[in-house]
């Protein structure tokens, strides 16, 4: 599929102590109605309800830094719990009692890791503007993973896919708006 996207939007990772187990990793993997950083001439905003359908059927995984070789939890196994609320997507992960699990918890405790990221397939999107800036609004997505991450990053291949969508949106603009959008993009690229 060519609509695979990884986004990292500022969030917070926390730990909840448990008796005789590693602490549960908690936080918001994503927040609704929050603009992302600049992704090369546009920003992204996740709309409330974007994952309502997906959460009913998806067997989402919690991974370490988006690596599918390093699972931390899974919905089907009951070691990952996701809840959708007005703020965003809340995550609770029970890390495995392994060296990896202990290392992840230690990195969060020390403050070395303090954010979440997520991976999804975009099913429905629309483009809008905010203060003259192009915004890719995600209306519906299929969530497949959440990750505590130390360096939130946007995958270059996915970046190209999003730029293609941006160019398609700009092509649909009336001529005066298109010229304004081009000028703003050129100014940002300088």
Secondary structure, 3 states (H helix, E strand, C coil): CCCEEEECCCCCEEEEEECCEEEEEEEEEEECCCCCCCCCCCEEEECCCCCHHHHHHCCCEEEECCEEEEEEEECCCCCEEEEECCCEEEEEEECCCCHHHHHHHHHHHHCCCCEEEEEEEEEEEEEEEECCEEEEEEEEEEEEEEEEECCCCCCHHHHHHHHHHHHHHHHCCCHHHHHHHHHHHHHHHC
